[in-house]
Amino acid sequence: MKLVERMPRVQVTLMPEEAEDMWHTYNLLQIGDSLMASTIRKVQTESSTGSVGSSRVRTTLCLCVDTIDFDSQACQLRVKGTNIQENQYVKMGAYHTIELELNRKFTLAKKIWDSVVLDRIEQACDPTQKADVAAVVMQEGLANLVLVTPAMTLLRAKVEVTIPRKRRGSCTQHEKALDRFYEAVMQGILRHINFDVVKCILVASPGFVKDQFMAYLFREAVRQDSKILLENRPKFMLVHSSSGHKYSLKEILCDPAVTARLSDTKAAGEVKALEDFYKMLQHEPDRAFYGCEGVSSLICACSSFHLDVCVPRHQDVATRSRYVRLVDNVRDNGGTVRIFSSLHVSGEQLTQLSGVAAILRFPIADLSEPEDDSTSDEE
């Protein structure tokens, strides 16, 4: 994402440069915002002879946002709203749907620019934030090819092949089906992974499926003289997983060897933070709290804590403002805040845990106890 122009407290002009930028834009947009962008409009024209024809013209419209539709797999974003500026093709108040496009500028205006939105813009415009991790989570007959970006987890390909069982005296059908399966996975890797950007490719499975696949992959790479695979062989890393389903990605990213190799990525940091919270909740419950109300009450009692929060896309202004206020209060009181993405496996898990979790630097008595008791306990 490129920051083209920024006018304090009024509007910002941005240009999406890659598919993931659409996810950032989706998180920036809220109902009631003003969006100005280039779009295609079908218009009717009447000639001097009275005949009526229609044509598609490109024009720039400014909409008051009414509906936001995001396709997370295709990374496409459509915004519907009413026109709020005079235009030769579209009347004031007329409805129109803008599909935001890559490498085309758009201007976003808001009544209130909160800290979460400003952090999102800063993250989106940081050139170091890229999809630098890929994962192939597999078992016999099933493979999920996933890209792990700083903002989301993208399922790029799913391979399913029926593998017949081995029969006594003949394994031919079984081996042929496995070869077809491995070939499909290999083609998925070549098609969907940008080796110039990706730093590490995790290959995970239960048992020896991953080892057999890697042997097939580089045997074929040598046979086909695939330089891109041979040159990037050091980027592949074998990891154990309990299954070939996408949800196994969480346990893969928790593996200490993987954490060490991916120590500079945001996704690994989120998984480790959530793992630390669960350990703290189990062993030192007086230092682990979750829930918006419970964590909010901590701010007055204790200013030293780490806050993990998955800010929901609530169009309800009051609900979103409560989360933003919580984030601002923690930062103002010297705490640290980590905002999780709802499209990461860690964000999905945090959402199930109310969306807000905090780890205190020092233990504190249960806030549900009477004030006098809690005060005496602290002393």
Secondary structure, DSSP 8 states (H G I E B T S, - for coil): -EEEEEETTTEEEEE--STHHHHHHHHH--TT-EEEEEEEEEEEEE-TTS-EEEEEEEEEEEEEEEEEEEETTTTEEEEEEEE-S--SSS-TT-EEEEE--TT--EEEE-S---HHHHHHHHHHT-TT----EEEEEEETTEEEEEEE-SSBEEEEEEEE------BTTB-HHHHHHHHHHHHHHHHHHHHH--TTT--EEEEEESTTHHHHHHHHHHHHHHHTT-HHHHHTGGGEEEEE-S-SSGGGHHHHHHSHHHHHHTTTSHHHHHHHHHHHHHHHHHH-GGGEEESHHHHHHHHHH---EEEEE-------HHHHHHHHHHHHHHHHTT-EEEE--TBSHHHHHHHHTTTEEEEESS----TTS-HHHHHHHH-
